[in-house]
Amino acid sequence: MTVHMELSHDNHDVTGPVRAPLPTVRRLPAYLGLLRKYAVEGALTISSASIAAELGLEPIQVRKDLQITGLSGQPGVGFSVEALIDAIELFLGWDNATDAFIVGAGNLGSALAGYDGFALYGLNIVALFDNDPAKVGTEIHGRPVFHIDRLIDLAWRMHVHLGILAVSSTAAQQAADLMADAGLQAVWNFTPVQLKMTDGIIVEKVDLAASLAVLSNRLATAIKDKRGVHNADE
């Protein structure tokens, strides 16, 4: 039986299909972006030390992270850039396009629908859903907007398993329940609500508030430290 997971940035392990520490999984896209840049520049091989230097990591950490892809580097040579790209994409499931629905066609949902970068990660936004008559029947960045009442029917007919939740906080749980009824197996939650889902639904919460809190705290500390140095020089 699939185990329900509410993934947060404080968790360290993933149970289920992905069996790797979450910090490792979250670093893999950075590796992939760097490798794609090297591929465009014509590089054939790359070492873990070079990756570490580019991304500000320790070489041993990079080597441990890349071990989960099953690809081994050659001593004195490193990794084949193309082979490592393929290995990371395969591990992340980005080697084949994954269709997804966006529930919520407001500012956030529209912005997500228009983000072309998703294609690089194997994500294909098929359609959006909303209950606003002004939006239903229109297109956003070339994607049709359907009434939310059609979610269940279209999810089953189109075999879509991933839903992106971009509604208001007050509508989040109700929309998530509808996504579960539609047979969606994974929800990418862009709302601040901690969803209560049935077993078998994988939920990844994008916690913008937590990320902003870290950024703001670091900025405040940096400003305070700079002022301290300035005052000491006077």
C-alpha positions in Angstrom: 0.0 0.0 0.0 1.3 3.5 -0.8 2.0 5.5 2.2 0.7 9.1 2.4 3.4 11.6 2.7 3.2 15.3 3.7 6.7 16.4 2.7 8.2 19.4 4.3 11.6 21.0 4.3 12.3 19.6 7.8 12.0 15.9 6.7 15.1 14.0 5.9 13.9 10.8 4.2 11.5 10.0 1.5 9.4 6.9 1.8 7.8 5.4 -1.3 9.2 5.5 -4.8 12.1 7.8 -4.0 14.4 6.4 -1.4 17.0 9.1 -0.8 17.5 11.9 1.7 15.4 14.9 0.8 18.3 17.3 0.9 20.0 15.1 -1.8 16.9 15.1 -3.9 16.6 18.9 -3.6 20.2 19.4 -4.7 19.9 17.2 -7.9 18.1 20.0 -9.9 21.1 22.3 -9.2 23.4 19.6 -10.5 21.2 19.1 -13.6 21.2 22.8 -14.4 24.9 23.0 -14.2 25.4 19.9 -16.3 23.1 21.3 -19.0 25.2 24.5 -19.1 28.3 22.4 -19.5 26.7 20.3 -22.2 25.7 23.5 -24.2 29.4 24.6 -23.8 30.5 21.3 -25.3 32.0 19.7 -22.2 32.2 15.9 -22.4 33.2 15.1 -18.8 33.0 16.8 -15.4 34.4 15.9 -12.0 32.6 15.9 -8.7 35.2 18.4 -7.5 34.2 20.8 -10.4 30.6 20.5 -9.6 31.2 21.1 -5.9 33.3 24.2 -6.7 30.7 25.7 -9.0 27.8 25.1 -6.4 29.7 25.9 -3.2 29.5 22.3 -1.9 31.9 19.8 -0.5 33.2 17.2 -3.1 32.3 14.3 -0.8 28.7 15.6 -0.6 28.5 15.7 -4.4 29.9 12.2 -4.7 27.4 10.9 -2.2 24.5 12.6 -3.9 25.4 11.3 -7.3 25.7 7.7 -6.0 22.0 7.5 -5.8 21.6 7.8 -9.6 23.6 4.5 -10.0 26.1 6.1 -12.3 29.8 5.9 -11.4 32.5 8.3 -12.4 35.9 7.2 -13.8 39.0 7.9 -11.7 41.0 10.7 -13.2 38.2 11.4 -15.8 35.0 12.1 -13.9 31.5 11.7 -15.2 30.2 11.8 -18.7 28.2 14.9 -18.8 25.4 13.5 -21.0 25.3 10.2 -19.1 25.0 12.0 -15.8 22.2 14.3 -17.2 20.3 11.1 -18.3 20.9 9.4 -14.9 19.6 12.4 -12.9 16.6 12.8 -15.1 15.8 9.1 -14.9 16.1 9.2 -11.1 13.9 12.2 -10.8 11.4 10.9 -13.3 12.0 13.8 -15.6 13.0 11.6 -18.6 9.3 11.5 -19.6 6.8 14.3 -19.6 4.4 14.3 -16.6 1.0 15.9 -17.3 -0.5 18.1 -14.6 -3.6 20.1 -13.9 -3.5 23.5 -12.1 -6.5 24.1 -9.8 -6.9 27.8 -9.4 -6.6 30.2 -12.3 -5.8 33.3 -10.4 -2.5 35.3 -10.4 -0.4 32.4 -9.0 -2.0 29.7 -11.1 -1.6 31.9 -14.2 2.0 32.6 -13.4 2.7 28.9 -13.0 1.0 28.0 -16.2 3.2 30.5 -18.0 6.5 29.2 -16.6 8.3 27.7 -19.6 11.0 26.2 -17.3 8.7 23.4 -16.2 9.3 21.7 -19.6 13.0 21.3 -18.7 11.9 19.2 -15.7 9.5 17.0 -17.6 6.3 18.8 -16.4 3.6 19.5 -18.9 0.7 21.8 -17.7 -2.3 20.5 -19.6 -5.1 22.7 -18.3 -6.3 24.9 -15.4 -9.6 24.7 -13.4 -11.5 27.4 -11.7 -15.1 28.4 -10.7 -14.9 32.0 -11.9 -17.2 32.4 -14.9 -15.0 35.1 -16.2 -12.1 32.7 -16.5 -13.9 29.4 -17.5 -13.7 28.9 -21.3 -10.7 31.1 -21.8 -7.1 30.2 -22.3 -4.1 31.2 -20.1 -0.7 30.9 -21.8 -2.3 28.6 -24.3 -3.8 26.3 -21.7 -7.6 25.9 -21.5 -9.5 26.9 -18.3 -12.3 24.5 -17.4 -14.9 24.8 -14.7 -13.8 23.0 -11.5 -16.8 20.6 -11.9 -15.0 19.0 -14.8 -11.9 18.1 -12.9 -12.9 14.6 -11.9 -14.1 13.6 -15.4 -11.1 15.0 -17.2 -8.6 13.6 -14.7 -9.9 10.1 -15.3 -10.2 10.5 -19.0 -6.8 12.0 -19.5 -5.0 9.8 -16.9 -3.6 12.9 -15.1 -2.1 12.0 -11.7 -0.5 15.3 -10.6 -2.3 18.4 -9.5 -0.9 21.8 -8.6 -3.0 23.6 -6.0 -3.0 27.4 -6.4 -6.2 28.5 -4.8 -7.0 30.8 -1.8 -6.4 29.5 1.7 -10.1 29.3 2.4 -10.7 27.1 -0.7 -7.6 24.9 -0.3 -8.9 21.9 1.6 -12.1 21.7 -0.4 -10.1 21.9 -3.7 -7.6 19.3 -2.4 -10.5 16.9 -1.5 -11.8 17.3 -5.0 -8.4 16.5 -6.4 -8.3 13.3 -4.3 -11.8 12.4 -5.6 -10.5 12.9 -9.1 -7.9 10.2 -8.5 -4.9 12.5 -8.5 -2.0 10.8 -6.7 0.2 13.8 -6.0 -0.6 17.4 -5.0 1.9 20.2 -5.3 0.5 22.6 -2.7 1.3 26.3 -3.2 -1.1 27.4 -0.5 -0.1 28.0 3.2 -2.7 25.4 4.3 -1.5 22.1 5.9 -3.7 19.8 4.0 -5.4 16.7 5.5 -5.4 14.1 2.8 -6.4 10.4 2.6 -3.8 7.7 2.5 -2.2 7.3 -0.9 -1.9 11.0 -1.8 1.6 12.4 -1.9 1.7 16.1 -1.0 4.6 18.5 -1.4 4.1 21.8 0.3 5.8 24.9 -1.1 6.3 27.0 2.1 6.9 30.5 0.7 6.5 32.0 4.2 9.2 29.8 5.7 11.5 30.6 2.8 10.9 34.3 3.2 11.4 34.1 6.9 14.9 32.6 6.4 15.7 35.2 3.7 14.5 38.1 5.9 16.3 36.9 8.9 19.6 36.5 7.0 19.2 39.9 5.4 18.5 41.5 8.8 21.6 39.8 10.3 23.7 40.9 7.4 22.6 44.5 7.7 23.2 44.4 11.5 26.7 43.0 11.0 27.5 45.6 8.3 26.4 48.4 10.6 28.5 46.9 13.4 31.6 46.9 11.2 30.8 50.5 10.0 30.5 51.7 13.6 33.7 50.1 14.6 35.6 51.9 11.9 34.4 55.3 13.0 
